[in-house]
């Protein structure tokens, strides 16, 4: 056997960079909502819900994934890898979708996530 080209959409390098930047801003919003310092210190007198910590983990992982995706796209040369990376990024976004539904996310976080999710629309074909 030969190889089969993988069909699918790929964000431009500029769009991938915008998604990365916006995801980093979203992590900062979640941290702010949780009262976390830049080094992850949480208020010892505050009670946290598991769902809110899960959201923080999911969004942090998604933000890391956007950096990897941006590298794949920006350093180019392999369309198939970029398509597969996009699919993996959408899978990470779906984990955030699930986490945000069960959390007490602020309106700011929800609105920012909705905007970010729209940026991924070209990649998310429902598969």
MMTF fields as JSON, N, C-alpha, C and O atoms, coordinates in Angstrom:
{
  "mmtfVersion": "1.0.0",
  "mmtfProducer": "UNKNOWN",
  "numBonds": 507,
  "numAtoms": 508,
  "numGroups": 127,
  "numChains": 1,
  "numModels": 1,
  "chainsPerModel": [1],
  "groupsPerChain": [127],
  "chainIdList": ["A"],
  "bondAtomList": [4, 2, 8, 6, 12, 10, 16, 14, 20, 18, 24, 22, 28, 26, 32, 30, 36, 34, 40, 38, 44, 42, 48, 46, 52, 50, 56, 54, 60, 58, 64, 62, 68, 66, 72, 70, 76, 74, 80, 78, 84, 82, 88, 86, 92, 90, 96, 94, 100, 98, 104, 102, 108, 106, 112, 110, 116, 114, 120, 118, 124, 122, 128, 126, 132, 130, 136, 134, 140, 138, 144, 142, 148, 146, 152, 150, 156, 154, 160, 158, 164, 162, 168, 166, 172, 170, 176, 174, 180, 178, 184, 182, 188, 186, 192, 190, 196, 194, 200, 198, 204, 202, 208, 206, 212, 210, 216, 214, 220, 218, 224, 222, 228, 226, 232, 230, 236, 234, 240, 238, 244, 242, 248, 246, 252, 250, 256, 254, 260, 258, 264, 262, 268, 266, 272, 270, 276, 274, 280, 278, 284, 282, 288, 286, 292, 290, 296, 294, 300, 298, 304, 302, 308, 306, 312, 310, 316, 314, 320, 318, 324, 322, 328, 326, 332, 330, 336, 334, 340, 338, 344, 342, 348, 346, 352, 350, 356, 354, 360, 358, 364, 362, 368, 366, 372, 370, 376, 374, 380, 378, 384, 382, 388, 386, 392, 390, 396, 394, 400, 398, 404, 402, 408, 406, 412, 410, 416, 414, 420, 418, 424, 422, 428, 426, 432, 430, 436, 434, 440, 438, 444, 442, 448, 446, 452, 450, 456, 454, 460, 458, 464, 462, 468, 466, 472, 470, 476, 474, 480, 478, 484, 482, 488, 486, 492, 490, 496, 494, 500, 498, 504, 502],
  "bondOrderList": [1, 1, 1, 1, 1, 1, 1, 1, 1, 1, 1, 1, 1, 1, 1, 1, 1, 1, 1, 1, 1, 1, 1, 1, 1, 1, 1, 1, 1, 1, 1, 1, 1, 1, 1, 1, 1, 1, 1, 1, 1, 1, 1, 1, 1, 1, 1, 1, 1, 1, 1, 1, 1, 1, 1, 1, 1, 1, 1, 1, 1, 1, 1, 1, 1, 1, 1, 1, 1, 1, 1, 1, 1, 1, 1, 1, 1, 1, 1, 1, 1, 1, 1, 1, 1, 1, 1, 1, 1, 1, 1, 1, 1, 1, 1, 1, 1, 1, 1, 1, 1, 1, 1, 1, 1, 1, 1, 1, 1, 1, 1, 1, 1, 1, 1, 1, 1, 1, 1, 1, 1, 1, 1, 1, 1, 1],
  "groupList": [{"groupName": "UNK", "atomNameList": ["N", "CA", "C", "O"], "elementList": ["N", "C", "C", "O"], "formalChargeList": [0, 0, 0, 0], "bondAtomList": [1, 0, 2, 1, 3, 2], "bondOrderList": [1, 1, 2], "singleLetterCode": "X", "chemCompType": "L-PEPTIDE LINKING"}],
  "groupTypeList": [0, 0, 0, 0, 0, 0, 0, 0, 0, 0, 0, 0, 0, 0, 0, 0, 0, 0, 0, 0, 0, 0, 0, 0, 0, 0, 0, 0, 0, 0, 0, 0, 0, 0, 0, 0, 0, 0, 0, 0, 0, 0, 0, 0, 0, 0, 0, 0, 0, 0, 0, 0, 0, 0, 0, 0, 0, 0, 0, 0, 0, 0, 0, 0, 0, 0, 0, 0, 0, 0, 0, 0, 0, 0, 0, 0, 0, 0, 0, 0, 0, 0, 0, 0, 0, 0, 0, 0, 0, 0, 0, 0, 0, 0, 0, 0, 0, 0, 0, 0, 0, 0, 0, 0, 0, 0, 0, 0, 0, 0, 0, 0, 0, 0, 0, 0, 0, 0, 0, 0, 0, 0, 0, 0, 0, 0, 0],
  "groupIdList": [1, 2, 3, 4, 5, 6, 7, 8, 9, 10, 11, 12, 13, 14, 15, 16, 17, 18, 19, 20, 21, 22, 23, 24, 25, 26, 27, 28, 29, 30, 31, 32, 33, 34, 35, 36, 37, 38, 39, 40, 41, 42, 43, 44, 45, 46, 47, 48, 49, 50, 51, 52, 53, 54, 55, 56, 57, 58, 59, 60, 61, 62, 63, 64, 65, 66, 67, 68, 69, 70, 71, 72, 73, 74, 75, 76, 77, 78, 79, 80, 81, 82, 83, 84, 85, 86, 87, 88, 89, 90, 91, 92, 93, 94, 95, 96, 97, 98, 99, 100, 101, 102, 103, 104, 105, 106, 107, 108, 109, 110, 111, 112, 113, 114, 115, 116, 117, 118, 119, 120, 121, 122, 123, 124, 125, 126, 127],
  "secStructList": [7, 7, 7, 7, 7, 7, 7, 7, 7, 7, 7, 7, 2, 2, 2, 2, 2, 2, 2, 2, 2, 2, 2, 2, 2, 2, 2, 2, 2, 2, 2, 2, 2, 2, 6, 7, 7, 6, 6, 7, 7, 7, 7, 6, 6, 1, 7, 7, 7, 2, 2, 2, 2, 2, 2, 2, 2, 2, 2, 2, 2, 2, 2, 2, 2, 2, 2, 2, 2, 2, 2, 2, 2, 2, 6, 7, 1, 7, 2, 2, 2, 2, 2, 2, 2, 2, 2, 2, 2, 2, 2, 2, 2, 2, 2, 2, 2, 2, 2, 2, 2, 2, 1, 7, 7, 7, 2, 2, 2, 2, 2, 2, 2, 2, 2, 2, 2, 2, 2, 6, 6, 6, 6, 7, 7, 7, 7],
  "xCoordList": [0.42, 0.0, 0.493, 1.506, -0.288, -0.012, -0.682, -1.264, -0.587, -1.206, -2.384, -2.428, -3.318, -4.484, -4.421, -4.158, -4.659, -4.655, -5.831, -6.926, -5.596, -6.633, -7.31, -6.665, -8.615, -9.361, -9.82, -10.15, -9.841, -10.328, -9.803, -8.884, -10.396, -10.03, -8.828, -8.554, -8.128, -6.991, -7.121, -7.403, -6.917, -6.925, -5.673, -4.649, -5.751, -4.548, -3.639, -4.077, -2.386, -1.446, -1.907, -1.771, -2.449, -2.93, -4.129, -4.218, -5.047, -6.21, -5.799, -6.342, -4.851, -4.359, -3.717, -3.877, -2.993, -2.383, -3.452, -3.324, -4.502, -5.592, -6.29, -6.623, -6.513, -7.133, -6.243, -6.739, -4.939, -4.012, -4.072, -4.186, -3.995, -4.039, -5.354, -5.357, -6.453, -7.763, -7.924, -8.566, -7.338, -7.426, -6.616, -7.015, -5.494, -4.692, -5.468, -5.423, -6.174, -7.01, -8.118, -8.469, -8.663, -9.719, -9.19, -9.871, -8.005, -7.395, -7.268, -7.558, -6.84, -6.697, -8.048, -8.126, -9.105, -10.446, -10.885, -11.415, -10.665, -11.053, -10.262, -10.82, -8.986, -8.147, -8.648, -8.71, -9.002, -9.523, -10.826, -11.015, -11.715, -12.989, -12.775, -13.528, -11.755, -11.468, -10.651, -10.463, -10.173, -9.346, -7.956, -7.337, -7.46, -6.143, -5.063, -5.28, -3.913, -2.768, -2.13, -2.536, -1.139, -0.444, 0.293, 0.613, 0.565, 1.252, 0.284, 0.705, -1.024, -2.018, -2.432, -3.104, -2.051, -2.448, -3.912, -4.332, -4.67, -6.094, -6.331, -5.538, -7.412, -7.792, -8.109, -9.05, -7.34, -7.575, -8.898, -9.363, -9.507, -10.777, -11.99, -13.127, -11.76, -12.845, -13.14, -12.23, -14.409, -14.809, -14.961, -15.634, -14.337, -14.38, -15.199, -15.168, -15.928, -16.693, -15.8, -14.977, -15.969, -15.212, -15.389, -14.432, -16.609, -16.898, -16.116, -15.739, -15.874, -15.134, -13.644, -12.983, -13.128, -11.727, -11.567, -10.572, -12.543, -12.519, -12.48, -11.756, -13.265, -13.271, -11.906, -11.412, -11.292, -9.958, -8.975, -8.193, -9.012, -8.131, -8.408, -7.477, -9.677, -10.037, -9.607, -9.077, -9.831, -9.464, -7.952, -7.416, -7.264, -5.798, -5.215, -4.291, -5.759, -5.298, -5.603, -4.769, -6.796, -7.154, -6.168, -5.716, -5.839, -4.899, -3.539, -2.917, -3.081, -1.82, -1.952, -1.028, -3.092, -3.328, -3.323, -2.875, -3.823, -3.822, -2.404, -2.146, -1.489, -0.085, 0.515, 1.24, 0.207, 0.702, 0.116, 0.833, -1.189, -1.841, -1.218, -0.945, -0.998, -0.39, 0.99, 1.331, 1.769, 3.091, 2.967, 3.71, 2.036, 1.85, 1.496, 2.051, 0.557, 0.101, 1.189, 1.49, 1.773, 2.744, 4.018, 4.597, 4.45, 5.663, 5.398, 6.318, 4.13, 3.613, 4.337, 5.197, 3.941, 4.562, 3.837, 4.078, 2.961, 2.267, 0.781, 0.33, 0.043, -1.392, -2.121, -2.998, -1.757, -2.425, -2.245, -3.201, -1.046, -0.802, -1.625, -2.125, -1.768, -2.561, -4.039, -4.718, -4.544, -5.941, -6.14, -7.102, -5.244, -5.345, -5.21, -5.902, -4.322, -4.185, -5.469, -5.865, -6.115, -7.395, -8.455, -9.237, -8.484, -9.447, -9.178, -10.105, -7.911, -7.547, -7.901, -8.325, -7.731, -8.092, -9.597, -10.043, -10.372, -11.829, -12.212, -13.125, -11.532, -11.811, -11.531, -12.284, -10.455, -10.144, -11.214, -11.579, -11.712, -12.779, -14.058, -14.781, -14.33, -15.523, -15.413, -16.42, -14.201, -14.012, -14.325, -14.894, -13.949, -14.29, -15.803, -16.397, -16.432, -17.897, -18.571, -19.491, -18.111, -18.688, -18.424, -19.32, -17.196, -16.835, -17.585, -17.993, -17.765, -18.413, -19.89, -20.463, -20.505, -21.924, -22.191, -23.226, -21.281, -21.489, -20.899, -21.017, -20.27, -19.57, -20.434, -21.562, -19.868, -20.489, -19.757, -19.506, -19.421, -18.641, -19.38, -20.598, -18.61, -19.186, -19.656, -19.269, -20.483, -20.962, -19.782, -19.768, -18.787, -17.587, -16.889, -16.505, -16.728, -16.072, -16.92, -16.393, -18.209, -19.096, -19.086, -19.01, -19.161, -19.16, -17.829, -17.796, -16.745, -15.422, -15.276, -14.723, -15.769, -15.702, -16.547, -16.113, -17.726, -18.592, -17.883, -17.935, -17.231, -16.495, -15.344, -15.122, -14.623, -13.508, -14.01, -13.394, -15.11, -15.691, -16.045, -15.886, -16.53, -16.847, -15.603, -15.668, -14.472, -13.217, -12.834, -12.093, -13.336, -13.016, -14.048, -13.911, -15.067, -16.187, -15.729, -16.276, -14.747, -14.265, -13.663, -13.68, -13.133, -12.504, -13.514, -13.304, -14.606, -15.562, -16.672, -17.689, -16.448, -17.425, -18.386, -19.182, -18.312, -19.217, -18.755, -19.439, -17.607, -17.118, -16.244, -15.752],
  "yCoordList": [-1.154, 0.0, 1.354, 1.71, 2.137, 3.569, 4.291, 3.68, 5.579, 6.398, 7.148, 7.407, 7.487, 8.244, 9.611, 9.726, 10.648, 12.001, 12.157, 11.657, 12.838, 13.104, 14.417, 15.463, 14.348, 15.552, 16.259, 15.619, 17.557, 18.332, 19.743, 20.072, 20.563, 21.97, 22.198, 21.426, 23.273, 23.709, 25.219, 25.928, 25.706, 27.15, 27.765, 27.094, 29.025, 29.73, 29.904, 29.772, 30.197, 30.421, 31.589, 31.545, 32.624, 33.782, 33.412, 33.838, 32.619, 32.189, 31.26, 31.351, 30.376, 29.482, 30.293, 29.96, 31.356, 32.22, 32.948, 33.092, 33.405, 34.096, 33.149, 33.546, 31.91, 30.922, 30.688, 30.602, 30.584, 30.393, 31.577, 31.39, 32.782, 33.975, 34.045, 34.328, 33.793, 33.856, 32.77, 32.984, 31.608, 30.537, 30.895, 30.56, 31.563, 32.013, 33.051, 33.044, 33.934, 34.923, 34.231, 34.652, 33.166, 32.423, 31.742, 31.731, 31.186, 30.586, 31.648, 31.383, 32.838, 33.924, 34.292, 34.567, 34.3, 34.587, 33.532, 33.862, 32.271, 31.185, 31.291, 31.145, 31.541, 31.686, 32.835, 32.726, 33.926, 35.087, 34.74, 35.092, 34.052, 33.651, 32.74, 32.798, 31.908, 30.994, 31.65, 31.074, 32.855, 33.533, 32.949, 32.972, 32.426, 31.795, 32.826, 33.738, 32.666, 33.497, 32.948, 31.9, 33.656, 33.203, 31.887, 31.211, 31.518, 30.253, 29.169, 28.105, 29.448, 28.435, 28.36, 27.408, 29.336, 29.314, 29.709, 30.756, 28.856, 29.102, 29.553, 29.261, 30.255, 30.777, 29.606, 28.855, 29.437, 28.299, 28.374, 27.366, 29.549, 29.671, 29.524, 29.563, 29.357, 29.241, 27.773, 26.945, 27.458, 26.106, 26.082, 26.936, 25.106, 24.973, 23.76, 22.733, 23.879, 22.753, 21.952, 22.517, 20.641, 19.774, 20.209, 20.209, 20.578, 20.958, 22.2, 22.324, 23.111, 24.321, 24.04, 24.629, 23.136, 22.733, 21.929, 22.082, 21.079, 20.327, 21.279, 21.044, 22.355, 23.335, 23.98, 24.156, 24.334, 24.929, 23.977, 24.397, 22.711, 21.722, 21.585, 21.551, 21.508, 21.326, 22.523, 22.354, 23.723, 24.92, 25.079, 25.499, 24.754, 24.821, 23.841, 24.179, 22.626, 21.635, 22.102, 21.966, 22.653, 23.169, 24.255, 24.259, 25.162, 26.233, 25.663, 26.14, 24.651, 23.987, 23.357, 23.427, 22.746, 22.114, 23.134, 22.832, 24.352, 25.371, 25.758, 26.09, 25.718, 26.019, 24.961, 25.277, 23.704, 22.612, 22.736, 22.602, 22.994, 23.139, 24.295, 24.165, 25.407, 26.55, 26.181, 26.568, 25.444, 25.022, 24.151, 24.335, 23.205, 22.316, 23.128, 22.91, 24.078, 24.878, 25.854, 25.945, 26.575, 27.622, 27.037, 27.639, 25.877, 25.28, 24.425, 23.893, 24.304, 23.752, 22.593, 21.933, 22.39, 21.36, 20.03, 19.205, 19.793, 18.52, 18.767, 18.888, 18.837, 19.123, 18.064, 18.389, 16.812, 15.736, 15.91, 15.741, 16.241, 16.451, 17.626, 17.585, 18.67, 19.832, 19.467, 19.926, 18.649, 18.199, 17.356, 17.558, 16.424, 15.571, 16.391, 16.132, 17.379, 18.275, 19.052, 19.254, 19.484, 20.187, 19.303, 19.751, 18.056, 17.115, 16.916, 16.841, 16.833, 16.675, 17.922, 17.827, 19.09, 20.336, 20.409, 20.861, 19.969, 19.937, 18.964, 19.247, 17.832, 16.878, 17.522, 17.319, 18.294, 19.008, 20.058, 20.267, 20.714, 21.712, 21.046, 21.624, 19.858, 19.144, 18.782, 18.737, 18.523, 18.264, 19.529, 19.458, 20.682, 21.947, 22.156, 22.579, 21.859, 21.978, 21.209, 21.712, 19.993, 19.145, 19.731, 19.775, 20.18, 20.719, 22.015, 22.244, 22.842, 24.136, 23.962, 24.759, 22.919, 22.674, 22.376, 22.775, 21.688, 21.304, 22.271, 22.061, 23.319, 24.237, 25.434, 25.588, 26.268, 27.537, 28.674, 29.725, 28.462, 29.439, 30.773, 30.826, 31.836, 33.175, 33.445, 32.749, 34.451, 34.853, 35.244, 34.948, 35.913, 36.295, 35.071, 35.062, 34.045, 32.817, 32.158, 31.752, 32.046, 31.415, 32.164, 31.542, 33.496, 34.29, 34.174, 34.065, 34.2, 34.066, 32.693, 32.57, 31.659, 30.31, 30.223, 29.624, 30.804, 30.784, 31.438, 30.927, 32.551, 33.242, 32.37, 32.258, 31.762, 30.891, 29.687, 29.28, 29.134, 27.96, 28.302, 27.475, 29.542, 29.989, 30.02, 29.753, 30.348, 30.375, 28.978, 28.839, 27.96, 26.58, 25.967, 24.812, 26.724, 26.177, 25.483, 24.444, 26.035, 25.426, 24.053, 23.209, 23.823, 22.537, 21.509, 20.304, 21.993, 21.106, 20.703, 21.384, 19.591, 19.099, 18.101, 17.477, 17.949, 17.046, 15.609, 14.757, 15.326, 13.934, 13.668, 12.551],
  "zCoordList": [0.0, 0.0, 0.0, 0.602, -0.728, -0.778, 0.367, 1.263, 0.317, 1.342, 0.749, -0.454, 1.586, 1.172, 1.812, 3.009, 1.028, 1.571, 2.527, 2.27, 3.603, 4.588, 4.23, 4.156, 4.009, 3.662, 4.918, 5.916, 4.869, 5.989, 5.96, 5.21, 6.783, 6.839, 7.743, 8.662, 7.452, 8.252, 8.414, 7.448, 9.623, 9.846, 9.234, 9.104, 8.863, 8.43, 9.642, 10.785, 9.379, 10.48, 11.35, 12.573, 10.727, 11.475, 12.35, 13.501, 11.8, 12.58, 13.718, 14.819, 13.462, 14.515, 15.642, 16.816, 15.286, 16.3, 17.111, 18.326, 16.436, 17.137, 18.109, 19.225, 17.7, 18.587, 19.8, 20.924, 19.586, 20.708, 21.666, 22.878, 21.137, 21.995, 22.767, 23.965, 22.096, 22.748, 23.809, 24.837, 23.552, 24.558, 25.794, 26.91, 25.617, 26.768, 27.582, 28.812, 26.891, 27.588, 28.373, 29.475, 27.795, 28.474, 29.737, 30.762, 29.673, 30.864, 31.956, 33.122, 31.577, 32.554, 33.168, 34.366, 32.367, 32.898, 33.906, 34.967, 33.574, 34.476, 35.777, 36.864, 35.662, 36.862, 37.723, 38.947, 37.078, 37.803, 38.52, 39.685, 37.819, 38.425, 39.632, 40.603, 39.566, 40.672, 41.784, 42.856, 41.513, 42.506, 42.601, 43.665, 41.494, 41.458, 41.13, 40.332, 41.749, 41.405, 40.13, 39.627, 39.616, 38.4, 38.587, 37.609, 39.827, 40.091, 40.556, 41.009, 40.438, 40.754, 42.204, 42.599, 43.01, 44.417, 44.527, 44.035, 45.178, 45.388, 46.821, 47.716, 47.024, 48.337, 49.274, 49.016, 50.356, 51.261, 52.01, 52.541, 52.062, 52.78, 51.866, 52.335, 50.584, 49.619, 49.331, 49.288, 49.135, 48.746, 47.232, 46.654, 46.599, 45.143, 44.75, 45.427, 43.661, 43.118, 42.178, 41.458, 42.191, 41.292, 39.842, 39.069, 39.477, 38.087, 37.66, 36.495, 38.586, 38.248, 38.078, 37.223, 38.901, 38.743, 37.446, 36.738, 37.138, 35.868, 34.674, 33.707, 34.752, 33.667, 33.531, 32.417, 34.646, 34.611, 33.933, 33.08, 34.302, 33.687, 32.189, 31.385, 31.817, 30.408, 29.568, 28.47, 30.078, 29.319, 29.263, 28.238, 30.335, 30.324, 29.311, 28.57, 29.284, 28.304, 26.891, 25.997, 26.685, 25.362, 24.927, 23.782, 25.824, 25.49, 25.092, 24.143, 25.812, 25.428, 24.047, 23.237, 23.783, 22.482, 21.351, 20.245, 21.621, 20.566, 20.175, 19.018, 21.128, 20.825, 19.915, 18.972, 20.204, 19.36, 17.952, 16.961, 17.874, 16.574, 15.785, 14.591, 16.453, 15.774, 15.213, 14.095, 15.98, 15.502, 14.26, 13.296, 14.276, 13.121, 11.883, 10.806, 12.048, 10.916, 10.473, 9.282, 11.409, 11.087, 10.464, 9.559, 10.94, 10.408, 9.187, 8.566, 8.857, 7.616, 6.976, 7.561, 5.757, 4.959, 4.962, 4.08, 5.919, 5.973, 6.22, 7.36, 5.13, 5.205, 6.035, 6.836, 5.838, 6.57, 8.082, 8.838, 8.521, 9.947, 10.466, 11.591, 9.654, 10.07, 10.184, 11.103, 9.266, 9.339, 10.594, 11.336, 10.829, 12.019, 13.298, 14.282, 13.281, 14.427, 14.679, 15.828, 13.609, 13.745, 14.362, 15.201, 13.951, 14.532, 16.023, 16.829, 16.372, 17.786, 18.581, 19.733, 17.975, 18.646, 18.879, 19.933, 17.907, 18.068, 19.184, 19.96, 19.272, 20.359, 21.718, 22.67, 21.804, 23.05, 23.345, 24.502, 22.303, 22.475, 22.983, 23.795, 22.516, 22.985, 24.459, 25.165, 24.924, 26.354, 27.157, 28.246, 26.608, 27.276, 27.234, 28.225, 26.085, 25.985, 27.11, 27.756, 27.338, 28.383, 29.762, 30.606, 29.991, 31.302, 31.602, 32.741, 30.614, 30.852, 31.184, 31.927, 30.63, 30.893, 32.361, 32.895, 33.008, 34.394, 35.403, 36.61, 34.92, 35.821, 36.191, 35.724, 37.039, 37.416, 36.696, 37.285, 35.44, 34.677, 34.6, 34.432, 34.727, 34.638, 33.206, 32.268, 33.063, 31.741, 30.862, 29.667, 31.455, 30.695, 30.117, 28.948, 30.938, 30.476, 29.399, 28.363, 29.62, 28.64, 27.312, 26.252, 27.356, 26.129, 25.388, 24.162, 26.14, 25.52, 24.881, 23.788, 25.558, 24.999, 23.719, 22.734, 23.727, 22.539, 21.355, 20.236, 21.602, 20.538, 20.031, 18.826, 20.958, 20.582, 19.788, 18.803, 20.219, 19.541, 18.091, 17.193, 17.872, 16.508, 15.633, 14.433, 16.243, 15.49, 14.996, 14.023, 15.666, 15.297, 14.352, 13.948, 14.003, 13.22, 11.944, 11.576, 11.276, 10.024, 10.255, 9.359, 11.439, 11.752, 12.251, 12.116, 12.825, 13.494, 12.528, 12.398, 11.865, 10.887, 11.508, 10.806, 12.828, 13.526, 13.578, 14.146, 12.995, 13.012, 14.187, 14.35]
}
